[in-house]
Amino acid sequence: MRAALSLAARGLGRTWPNPAVGCVLVRDGAVIGRGWTQPGGRPHAETEALARAQALSGGTHGGAVGATAYVTLEPCNHYGKTPPCALALVEAKVARVVVACQDPDPRVAGGGLARLRDAGVEVTTGVCEAEALALNEGFFRRITLGRPLVTLKVASTLDGRIATATGESQWITGPTARAWGHRLRASHDAILVGIGTALADDPELTCRLPGLEDRSPVRVVVDSGLRLPPTAKLATGARRIPTWVVTGPSPDSTRAEALAALGVEMISVAAGLDGRVDPTAAMAALADRGITRVLVEGGAAMAGALLGAGLVDRLEWFRAASLIGGDGLPAVAGFGVEALAARTRFERTAVRSAGADLAESYRRIAS
């Protein structure tokens, strides 16, 4: 099952709106087929593994007959653009299916397991369940909560500063940490910044690791007043890499038309009491478009807004061994915490050296 989970992880950032699933077929102690969800969400992992098993057998040994299938998520049980994977496993005459976790999608929700059992296939569930739930947490949140998994990525000094008082920020962390940040981009469906960061840095928000250039996520700018200029790199590159601007309910039509002419997609959502884009509405709009995993890269105001709304699920914090002081720009703007009991709490899940910097991973503790 852990091999199947490793295969599934290959699809993170590329399979939305579908989950990233892995499948390993074993017979007589040998692996006879492996598969993982392909870009765009299809073909599914099970059909990929079955096809490889059939190819390996040359069609002379029954493909996957009598095999055990290890699958990281309950096989689907509904007809969409492809037939159900549960049916494919039944028709392939596998003897046993081991499933890490059930699928909360109402179209599946136990139906895949029932189809297998009804066909006489032995079914085991709950193997490596925690790992499988963590892997597809974004998909599960989209299905059950109507929003994607949100990971906030920060590169700061030891005292939590992301820029000097003059706004200088390149580069606080070193090349290893920056490369790891690009790897994070490759594993997310979308990367999001606020308009302040877009105007100050004019970023590309692409994955520029050698060999992973095609893994750049959808680029999202939260821009209440539609201030993103048509000359910004995000706008001029919108036909090459999908770029969405989340704005208020009544955007300026002239500005909207200028950006749309470059290929930028406008997403209008409700505004909060302060007149800015409501972060909860923004995340719901992204989920409506199939996004399951969002990487937030700035800036301080956006981080504060999302934390204040209780929308940050994970932190990826890169910390440089340096100090700027209190006049530097903090990583997170204030978000209304007046008592310790109201603070947002996280548990640390990993600490690694990233060259001269420290990389820390955190998961939010449910209140």
Backbone hydrogen bonds, N-H to C=O, Kabsch-Sander energy under -0.5 kcal/mol:
donor,donor_aa,acceptor,acceptor_aa,energy
5,L,1,M,-2.4
6,S,2,R,-2.0
7,L,3,A,-1.9
8,A,4,A,-2.4
9,A,5,L,-2.0
10,R,6,S,-0.6
10,R,7,L,-1.1
11,G,8,A,-1.9
12,L,9,A,-1.1
14,R,11,G,-2.8
15,T,11,G,-1.0
18,N,15,T,-2.0
21,V,19,P,-0.7
23,C,35,G,-2.6
24,V,70,Y,-2.1
25,L,33,G,-3.2
26,V,68,T,-2.7
27,R,30,A,-2.6
30,A,27,R,-1.6
32,I,25,L,-2.7
33,G,25,L,-1.2
35,G,23,C,-2.3
37,T,21,V,-2.0
38,Q,43,P,-2.3
40,G,14,R,-3.4
41,G,38,Q,-2.3
42,R,39,P,-0.6
48,E,44,H,-1.8
49,A,45,A,-2.5
50,L,46,E,-2.6
51,A,47,T,-2.1
52,R,48,E,-1.9
53,A,49,A,-2.3
54,Q,50,L,-2.4
55,A,51,A,-2.2
56,L,52,R,-2.5
57,S,53,A,-1.9
58,G,54,Q,-0.8
58,G,55,A,-0.5
59,G,54,Q,-1.2
60,T,57,S,-1.7
65,V,62,G,-1.9
66,G,93,K,-2.9
67,A,64,A,-2.3
68,T,26,V,-3.0
69,A,96,R,-2.6
70,Y,24,V,-3.0
70,Y,68,T,-0.5
71,V,69,A,-0.6
71,V,98,V,-3.1
72,T,22,G,-2.0
74,E,101,C,-1.9
80,G,78,H,-0.6
80,G,82,T,-2.0
86,A,76,C,-2.4
88,A,84,P,-1.6
89,L,85,C,-2.3
90,V,86,A,-1.9
91,E,87,L,-2.9
92,A,88,A,-1.6
93,K,90,V,-1.5
94,V,89,L,-1.7
95,A,67,A,-2.2
96,R,67,A,-1.7
97,V,122,E,-2.8
98,V,69,A,-3.4
99,V,97,V,-0.6
99,V,124,T,-3.3
100,A,71,V,-2.0
108,V,105,D,-2.7
109,A,103,D,-0.9
109,A,105,D,-0.9
111,G,108,V,-3.2
114,A,110,G,-2.1
115,R,111,G,-2.3
116,L,112,G,-1.9
117,R,113,L,-2.5
118,D,114,A,-2.8
119,A,115,R,-1.2
120,G,117,R,-1.9
121,V,116,L,-2.5
122,E,95,A,-2.1
124,T,97,V,-2.3
126,G,99,V,-0.9
127,V,99,V,-1.2
128,C,126,G,-0.6
129,E,126,G,-1.0
132,A,128,C,-2.0
133,L,129,E,-2.7
134,A,130,A,-2.2
135,L,131,E,-2.1
136,N,132,A,-1.8
137,E,134,A,-1.2
140,F,136,N,-2.4
141,R,137,E,-2.6
142,R,138,G,-2.2
143,I,139,F,-2.2
144,T,140,F,-2.8
145,L,141,R,-2.7
146,G,141,R,-1.0
146,G,142,R,-0.7
147,R,141,R,-1.1
149,L,292,T,-2.9
151,T,149,L,-0.5
151,T,294,V,-2.9
152,L,150,V,-0.5
152,L,314,R,-2.8
153,K,151,T,-0.6
153,K,296,V,-3.0
154,V,316,E,-2.4
156,S,318,F,-2.8
157,T,161,R,-1.8
158,L,322,S,-2.8
159,D,322,S,-0.5
160,G,157,T,-1.8
162,I,329,L,-2.9
163,A,329,L,-0.8
164,T,168,E,-2.2
167,G,164,T,-1.7
171,W,169,S,-0.6
172,I,169,S,-1.1
178,R,174,G,-2.0
179,A,175,P,-2.3
180,W,176,T,-2.3
181,G,177,A,-1.9
182,H,178,R,-1.7
183,R,179,A,-1.9
184,L,180,W,-1.9
185,R,181,G,-1.7
186,A,182,H,-1.7
187,S,183,R,-0.8
187,S,184,L,-0.9
188,H,185,R,-1.5
189,D,293,R,-1.0
190,A,293,R,-1.8
191,I,218,V,-2.8
192,L,295,L,-2.9
193,V,220,V,-2.1
194,G,298,G,-1.5
195,I,222,V,-1.6
198,A,194,G,-1.9
199,L,195,I,-2.4
200,A,196,G,-2.3
201,D,197,T,-2.6
202,D,197,T,-0.5
202,D,198,A,-1.2
208,R,206,T,-0.7
212,L,209,L,-2.4
215,R,212,L,-2.2
216,S,213,E,-0.7
218,V,189,D,-2.5
219,R,242,P,-2.7
220,V,191,I,-2.9
221,V,244,W,-2.4
222,V,193,V,-2.4
223,D,221,V,-0.8
223,D,246,V,-2.9
226,L,223,D,-1.3
232,A,229,P,-1.9
235,A,232,A,-0.5
236,T,232,A,-2.7
237,G,233,K,-1.6
238,A,235,A,-1.5
240,R,237,G,-1.0
241,I,237,G,-2.3
244,W,219,R,-3.3
245,V,265,E,-2.8
246,V,221,V,-2.7
246,V,244,W,-0.5
247,T,245,V,-0.7
247,T,267,I,-2.6
248,G,224,S,-1.0
256,A,252,D,-2.5
257,E,253,S,-2.5
258,A,254,T,-1.9
259,L,255,R,-2.1
260,A,256,A,-2.7
261,A,257,E,-1.9
262,L,259,L,-1.3
263,G,260,A,-1.5
264,V,259,L,-2.0
265,E,243,T,-2.5
267,I,245,V,-2.8
269,V,247,T,-2.5
272,G,276,R,-3.4
275,G,272,G,-1.7
278,D,270,A,-2.4
282,A,278,D,-2.3
283,M,279,P,-2.2
284,A,280,T,-2.0
285,A,281,A,-2.1
286,L,282,A,-1.8
287,A,283,M,-2.3
288,D,284,A,-2.1
289,R,285,A,-0.9
289,R,286,L,-0.6
290,G,287,A,-2.0
291,I,286,L,-2.1
294,V,149,L,-2.9
295,L,190,A,-2.7
296,V,151,T,-3.3
296,V,294,V,-0.6
297,E,192,L,-2.4
297,E,295,L,-0.5
303,A,299,G,-2.5
304,G,300,A,-2.4
305,A,301,A,-2.3
306,L,302,M,-2.4
307,L,303,A,-2.4
308,G,304,G,-2.6
309,A,305,A,-1.4
310,G,307,L,-1.4
311,L,306,L,-2.7
313,D,150,V,-2.3
313,D,311,L,-0.6
314,R,150,V,-1.9
315,L,362,Y,-1.9
316,E,152,L,-2.6
317,W,360,E,-2.9
318,F,154,V,-3.5
318,F,316,E,-0.6
319,R,317,W,-0.6
319,R,358,L,-3.2
320,A,156,S,-3.0
320,A,318,F,-0.5
322,S,320,A,-2.1
328,G,325,G,-2.0
329,L,163,A,-2.3
331,A,160,G,-2.1
333,A,300,A,-2.2
338,E,336,G,-0.7
342,A,339,A,-1.9
343,R,340,L,-1.7
345,R,343,R,-0.5
347,E,363,R,-3.1
349,T,361,S,-2.8
350,A,361,S,-1.3
352,R,359,A,-2.7
354,A,357,D,-2.7
355,G,353,S,-0.5
357,D,354,A,-1.9
358,L,319,R,-2.3
359,A,352,R,-3.3
360,E,317,W,-2.8
360,E,358,L,-0.5
361,S,350,A,-2.6
362,Y,315,L,-2.3
363,R,347,E,-2.6
364,R,313,D,-2.9
365,I,345,R,-2.7
366,A,364,R,-0.6
